[in-house]
Amino acid sequence: QFSDTGSRKEHVKITSESKPGFLERLSETSGGMLIGLVTFLLSFYLLFTNEGRALRTAKSLDEGLSLVIPLDSIHSVSQQNEGRLVHLAGALSTPKPLFDPSYGLSIQAVKLKRTVEMYQWVEYEDSREYEENGKIMKETKYSYNTEWKSEVVNSRNFDREIGHKNPSAMAVESFTAISPNVQVGSFVLSKGLVDKIDDFKQLSLAHLEDPHADVTRGGDYFYHSENPRRPEVGDLRVSFFYAGLSGDDPHLGSADKVTVIARQQGDQLVPYHTKSGDVLQILYPGDLSVEEVFQKEHESNTMKTWALRAAGWLAMFVGINLMTRIVYTLVDWFPVVRDLVNIGLKAFAFCVASSLSLLTISIGWLFYRPLWALLMALLSVVPIVVAKSRVPPKKQQ
């Protein structure tokens, strides 16, 4: 039965299945072991390649810092700097404003994004399992709510589509317009640099009129709805975002300033290929010095390195857990033993994953920083020594 709470509806569905036998659980565990093995091997690849990438990026940044030339002026192109890594800062400029004629909107910016949302039914699922009369019961509560969504929600996948049907498409599409020519002074930015201008801000529509009779402006949205305060399923609302203001605007202020480090090629700013095999084309908002830019790049590299290290360790931990799960399955019939084995297996996976992760990282550093690699290799032994020290010695016979 349904219970209504405003626009929210919900119902409960209970299903049952026989408790799997020992052979069936053993078969499932065998499949998990194969997945665990693949995950375990992938973790080595992730950890090893991450260290090479991190060290290569650090060396490239150091190389760039030693070679970069700050430009005295951004309004003239000096042939002396041809092919060299240059640093410049200035306001963005584009030749023409970006338009959305459907809504009578224009803005002098690098990017203009139209975001369309539709009022739709959304299904939420909450499940719990329990045993009853030797069977595994699964109780699933399905709840439905109406929300604004930027993607079409396929109601055909709902547990109960009747009463919660969504349109199959939107009458108005989202899009992003990008200026074909973006400059800082006399220099034209490459596509890679333009892609880095992604700090989108919502555009205020307060100074605009309703573009059509069937479109109503409310706040910073255009509504395709008879009553925006009480929308119906299928109604649309449209908002706009911009990135890289490239001209003085009476409502938004002056053009955005950016700092760029790239290779000068004529009047173009293009990627610079370092001796380490990396590519430098850097863009940050604001007016930053050379030292500030490279410090930010080093910090970003460090954060990415640690994030991938954590992901590699987690993949290794999960892989070991899946591969040793068969031991847990073999003692599943004895609750006390099962719980103890489960704790032991997780501790084993934690120690082995930590040791192998440190060892893999040290191997990755071997060709770049041998002393650090040796230290990491010594640290990799610590988790195993700690685990071994907690095992009680056997009694002498």
Secondary structure by P-SEA (a helix, b strand, c coil): cccccccccbbbbbbbbccccaaaaaaaaaaaaaaaaaaaaaaaaaaaaaaaaaaaaaaaaaaaaacbbbbccccccccccccbbbbbbbbbbbcbbbbcccccccccccbbbbbbbbbbbbbbbbbbbbbcccbbbbbbbbbbbbbbccccccccccccccccccccccccccbbbbbcccccccccccaaaaaaccbbbbbbccccccccccccccccbbbcccccccccccbbbbbbbbccccccccccccbbbbbbbbbbccccbbbbbccccbbbbbbbcccccaaaaaaaaaaaaaaaaaaaaaaaaaaaaaaaaaaaaaaaaaacccaaaaaaaaaaaaaaaaaaaaaaaaaaaaaaaccccaaaaaaaaaaaaaaaaaaaaaccccccc
